[in-house]
Amino acid sequence: MNPPPRLTVIEASAGTGKTFSLVTRLLRLIFGGTEPERIVALTFSRAAAGEIFNSFIERLSDAAADDAVAAAESDRVAAGRSLAKGDFAAMLRKVIKRQHLSLIGTLDSFLMKIVRMLPLELGLEGEISVLSDFRAPVEQGRLLDEMMALESDDAKLLYRDAFRLAFDGDGSKTFLEEFAGFISEWHQRFRDMPEREAWGVAKRIWGDAAPDGLDVSIADVRALADGLSASPVAAKRGADTFIRAVREFSGTVKDAPKCMKDEPLAAEAVARMHRWRIGRALRRTEGIFRLMYTYEAAYRMKVRQRGLITFDDVPRLIGSLGAGVRAPLEYRMDAKLDHWALDEFQDTSRGQWSALSSLIEESRQSDGGKSVFIVGDRKQAIYEWRGGDVRILGEQVAMAEEKGSLVESRRYLGRISAAVNLIFDTKTIRGAFNMDDAGAESQWECPEHRSFNAESEGFVNVIQAAKSGSQAKQSDFFGPIEDELKAVRPWDRGITSAILVRNNGFGEAILAHLKANGVDKVVFEGDSGVMDSPVLVAFTMLLKLAEHPCDEYAYACIRHSPIAAAMFPDGIPDASGLSASLLADFTRLGMVRKFREVREALKKVPDTWNDFTEARFADLIKCAAEFEDLRDETVRLSDFIEYLAEHRRRDFAEEGMVRIMTMHQSKGLGFDHVIVPFYEFDDLYGGRHSGPLKGNDPDWILDNPSADTDATDPVLDEAERKRRQSQLYASLCLDYVALTRAKKALTVILHPQNAKPPPEPVRFSDLVRLVGLETGGDREWYLKCGRKERPCNAAGGMPPPVRRKRECVAKARPSESYITGLSADCLFMDDYGAGAEYGKEMHAKYEKVSWIAADDAEDAFDRVFVKPEGCIELWRERSYELFVDGAWESGQFDRVVFSGEGMGRKAEIFDFKTNAKRSGESVEDYELRMRETYLPQMSAYRRAVHLLSNIPVERISAHLLLTRTRTVVAV
């Protein structure tokens, strides 16, 4: 078989089979002779990684079960050879057997493996763990507390000055809240651009052409008010308002009225206002840098060095490795890896690419049959806000030895592909948004889409939401959504249906309306809180009262909840007594057991517990178990309430349910019927949440003064234009993803139109109206759909689930089944503990030995380490867990040798013993004592090997290796 091209890049539009193409590449490689563990297949999310692996296994198993499927797959992957069912079955067994070695996963998980290889080289101490959504703010809060407690007066002064600069002197009464928000917004930007000169330095931004007067003060602006009052036009309409704005200026810029347009002093006043805002942005950016520099230094020392990292830290840590460490690591990895397959490549960040690019470039430039296969779609780059850089895909396309594009959708029908082509046409988008001069990261390109099924038409429905007031509201969309669902009734016709929204809040509001109006077959799959059951809220009050006996509110909540009647039928104790009792229970039982105890009591109270509460209780217990696992001495019981607030859950729809989810979540999915309500409270450019301005060559960053102020300076205006283009591109990508989820029918509900349409599209709804998309296609498409009958249980459905009664299981350890005979006076001897140290040394020495040469064996003790004839496997320091005779048995074999085949298999257990001989004890007596002492342990080990290997007990022997006398004793 000819080697694959060294770099192949496929640009695949939505629904055209990206995963199928990638899995086809994997199958070609393994049938071409590549071992599965020498292939790396990486994608952006765990769901996508699971889809790749499942598709990989399913295609092998389907071909292994059907001759026709095997023939079709053979044509795709065998390169001229003929593969039969047996070939696919053999490969399936091979892949499953080596599943633990599989490198199909996420980009983050692969990079995390590299970090775990080199913790010390990366300056990390302790066990490396990824900070959870709860732990991250907890660590941040601790860090802020420490920074507030700086002992040095100089340090406090420096910190205070930095904060004042960042907030431009505004006296904040909510320091911690505002600073925490600042960290979330600016910390990663600082890490992307840590150079001091890049932050608010005028020379870096403008070179030698910096605007004059950037040091203008508020007083300098206000000083112009008297001169304006003396102007001949001061009495004209609108002049007084402008003059008052100048006199009272505190940051808000007001344009000069028409009557003062030709007044030089008015123009100077407006110019000073804008220059003041630019100067403030420079000062603020400098202050942000100081805050972030101080915070990052403390964070690195107090959090990251302890091994507590985020996924965003991972590529940065790898990038920080010196060449002396990184080069040998990459050399070893390159020796083990031959082929790379990268999915959803448009979402790769610069940091991730920097961490991987050396390895991938080595494969791309290799002459040894290695290869790189990349699949992506620049129109689906929806993770720009997480650092995704679509330019990387374009760079790889330019270097590709083989490139291709997929435009025929296997998902949607003709009307939907026509709608996508009409809205997202390259010329239309570039013309509507003046995008021709946009950078590579914002240059829209959309080839014509085709449907694989030319015979079926499909349906597109365009609805205009009507405003019920002066401003569009979420509720304006509820009626059209409800009407659409009641007309189609997807739950009765076996139609998969989804409602796609931009954010979780809108999704929850739609769910509440539909439920309240009789549409029950609907579920929200977005992120939602756990504590939406009033019964479970009382559980958290138990924790609050346990730690705070004076918390009257918590006590009142418990006293008026069903818990009081369930737990205290004879009357609830006072707050102090109840607090002490609860604290003792939580300390003794833990949160999980205590909560379950309360649950069992509540079940006995009528009308208190139902299926919904039980489902939420399961979430509560899961959270409690996770919380107790991460809890240390610094985390209080009542912190669990905050942990619950941060914890998000998702309901997953059963068959026949309408699914409400965010557009981001819908990526990679497809539904027969999709409803997209375009409630657009913000414009396509993200005007309400504009980010900082950035420049390149050289790099710089500036807190955004405002779009109006940016327009007064050509450098800032260009930076703002690029920011808007980048935000526009991201918005279009998200809308493209939403509209390409539909298979048979697509309903778009447009944001209400303003009385005066904008000159160019501001919202996506404006774009849809601009291109003239109209309702069309088969209006009765849903009448042709029928529910697919599922086989049901002949006895009338599944039996109710039965929960086994929990039992307390005893713990058994074979290594503790003997009496040491240690006398009390031994505890005070000078050499106490020396025997234990000797035992550790001997075990450490012998556990490293697999086999030695027969010529090196000097005695019977050494001959144990000579590989016997017919040996098939060796266990060294192998731990095991078994449930035997009602006990949980935990043990560890020092050495087990397996030999023979079939019915002739046998096993030999060898256990090192380092016990010292007693004074005056002969070798024979010593061996007899050891045999009698450890007989129970060896019997347990023989039984364990029998259960683990299915070798009969009579074919399993056990021996003690006595290191003091170098003798082998059969037991």
Buried (B, 14 or more C-beta within 10 A) or exposed (E): EEEBBBBBBBBBBBBBBBBBBBBBBBBBBBBBEBEBBBBBBBBBBEEBBBBBBEBBBEBBBBBBEBEEBBBEBBEBBBEEEEBBBEBBBBBBEEBEEEEEEBBBBBBBBBBBEBBBEBBEBBEBEEEBEBBBEBBBBBBBEEBBEEBEEBEEEEEBEBBEEBBBBBBEEEEEEEEEEBBBEBBEEBBBBBBBBEBEEBBBBBEBBBEEEBBEBBEBEBEBBBBBBEBBBEBEBBEEEEBBEBBBBBBEBEEEBBEBBEBBEEBEBBEBBBBBBBBBBBBBBBBBBBBBBBBBBBBBEBBEEBBBBBBBBBBBBBBBBBEEBEEEEBEEBBEEBBEEBBBBBBBBBBBBBBBBBEBBBBBBEBBBEBEEBBBBBBBBBBBBBBBBEEBBBBBBBBEBBEEBEEBEEBBEBBBBBBBBBBBBBBBBBBEBBBEBBEBEEBBEBBBBEBBEBBBBBEEBBBBBBBBBBEBEEEEBBBBBBBBBBBEBBEEBEBBEBBBBBBBBBBBBEBBBBBBEBBEEEEBEBBBBBBBBBBBEBEBBBBBBBBBBBBBBBEBEEBBEBBBEBBBBBBBBEEEBBEBEEBBEBBBEBBEEEBBBBBBBEBBEBBEEBEEBBEEEBEEBBEBBBBBBEBBBEBBEEEBBBBBBBBBBEBBEBEBEBEEBBBBBBBBBBBBBBBBBBBBBBBBBBBBBBBEEEBBBBBBEEEEBBBBBBBBBBBEBBEBBBEBBBBBBBBBBBBBBBBBBBBBBBBBBBBBBBBBBBEEEEEEEBBBBBBBBBBBEBEEBBBEEBBEEBEEEEEEEEEEEEEEEEEEEEEEEEEEBBBEEBBEEEEEEEEEEEEEEEEBEEBBEEBBEEBEEEEEBEEEEBEEEBBEBBBBEEEBEEBBBEBEBEBEEEEEEBBBBBBBBBBBBEEEEBBBBBBBBBBBEBEEEEEEEEBBEBBBEBBBBBBBBBBBBBBBBBEBEEEBBBBBBBBBBBEBBBEB
